[in-house]
Amino acid sequence: VGEVVAIANAKGISLKKEDVIKTIRENTIPKIGSHLPSSAQDMKAQKNTEIDTLNGAIVRMGQQLQIPTPCNAFIMHFVKVIEANYKNQF
């Protein structure tokens, strides 16, 4: 969340970390229940995920703005390793 907030603010979008966390807690977490996010569904089905579009976009914007995005980079690379090794993992 901190990386997304930093990028948003650098792009002139007023965003506060506390507001994002509050929104996630109030609107997202209670509605998920036993539902799997789309990326998890893709991995379960051994399909390519949207990781480049989601976390990859944050990494690319961070590079352009010279804002470190180690969490999003880790997630992106971790999922890419899983995708590349479906036949060996599942």
C-alpha positions in Angstrom: 0.0 0.0 0.0 2.8 2.4 0.8 4.4 2.0 -2.6 1.1 2.7 -4.4 0.4 5.7 -2.2 3.9 7.1 -2.9 3.4 6.7 -6.7 -0.1 8.2 -6.6 1.2 11.2 -4.7 4.1 11.6 -7.1 1.6 11.6 -10.0 -0.5 14.4 -8.2 -3.2 12.0 -6.9 -3.9 12.8 -3.3 -4.0 9.5 -1.5 -3.3 8.6 2.2 -2.2 5.2 3.3 -4.7 5.2 6.2 -7.6 5.8 3.8 -6.5 3.0 1.5 -6.2 0.6 4.4 -9.6 1.7 5.8 -11.2 1.1 2.4 -9.7 -2.4 2.1 -10.7 -3.3 5.6 -14.3 -2.0 5.2 -15.1 -2.9 1.6 -12.8 -5.6 0.4 -12.0 -8.0 3.2 -15.6 -8.6 4.4 -16.8 -9.3 0.9 -14.1 -11.8 -0.1 -15.2 -14.6 2.2 -14.0 -18.0 0.7 -13.6 -16.4 -2.7 -10.2 -16.7 -4.3 -8.8 -13.6 -6.0 -8.4 -13.9 -9.8 -4.7 -14.3 -9.6 -5.1 -17.2 -7.2 -7.7 -18.7 -9.4 -5.4 -18.4 -12.4 -2.5 -20.1 -10.5 -4.8 -22.9 -9.4 -5.8 -23.4 -13.0 -2.1 -23.2 -14.1 -2.8 -20.1 -16.2 -0.8 -17.0 -16.6 -1.9 -14.3 -14.2 -2.4 -10.6 -14.6 0.7 -9.9 -12.5 2.3 -7.7 -15.2 -0.8 -5.6 -15.4 -1.3 -5.3 -11.6 2.0 -5.3 -9.6 4.1 -5.0 -12.7 2.5 -1.6 -13.5 3.4 -0.4 -10.0 7.0 -1.5 -10.5 7.2 0.2 -13.9 5.7 3.5 -12.6 8.1 3.3 -9.6 11.1 3.0 -12.0 9.9 5.9 -14.1 9.4 8.1 -11.0 12.5 6.7 -9.2 10.4 5.4 -6.3 11.5 2.0 -4.9 8.8 -0.7 -5.1 10.5 -3.7 -3.5 7.3 -5.3 -2.3 5.5 -5.2 -5.6 8.7 -6.3 -7.4 9.0 -9.3 -5.1 5.3 -10.3 -5.6 5.7 -9.9 -9.4 8.9 -12.0 -9.5 7.5 -14.6 -7.1 4.4 -15.1 -9.2 6.5 -15.3 -12.4 8.5 -18.1 -10.8 5.3 -20.0 -9.9 3.9 -19.5 -13.4 7.2 -20.8 -15.0 7.1 -23.9 -12.9 3.5 -25.1 -12.8 4.4 -28.5 -14.1 6.9 -29.0 -11.3 4.8 -27.6 -8.5 1.3 -28.9 -8.8 
